[in-house]
Amino acid sequence: MLTRAEIKATKEELQANYRRLNQPEATVLADLEINAERLDAVLNMEHPDPHDIWEVRDYLEDKRLTKTDLPQVIAFYFL
């Protein structure tokens, strides 16, 4: 069970990563194979399925790493 502070921090992290992703909602929904209500429940931390929280979080993290960190890692490797 998460505390209120943990729920707030999780909500803020998920929403920030979703905004950074900058993908159409339809793309995210198709990739995750969930509906908009389930995604909204996770992003707003309004009684989401715990499995959905981890799926959305992992998806956003994977996409973030693919978009931003990989070029930096590659550039560092070749320096």
Steps between C-alpha positions, in 0.01 A plus 500: 500500500641836397494804726340822381844643433598195294176518302560869428862439395400207280223701336737790430770270360260312273337818370836667435631197312177476300530869399868452406409203284298736278316217323134491400286332765379251238858382445560451872169317542576270207854430621380418852184324381286684756208742473498871579322450833775272628773738383324795663462304824875439504606852403270650763561223755126461546465138616697348211574132468851455650600297194406794276717736706808287438416445133456873434806592704721246324367604158568868569846426637589281201382767257683774692825304496459427132435865413745686722764293672615278217656780289683625809629153580616449143667843490679429829619163372665654196673784689 
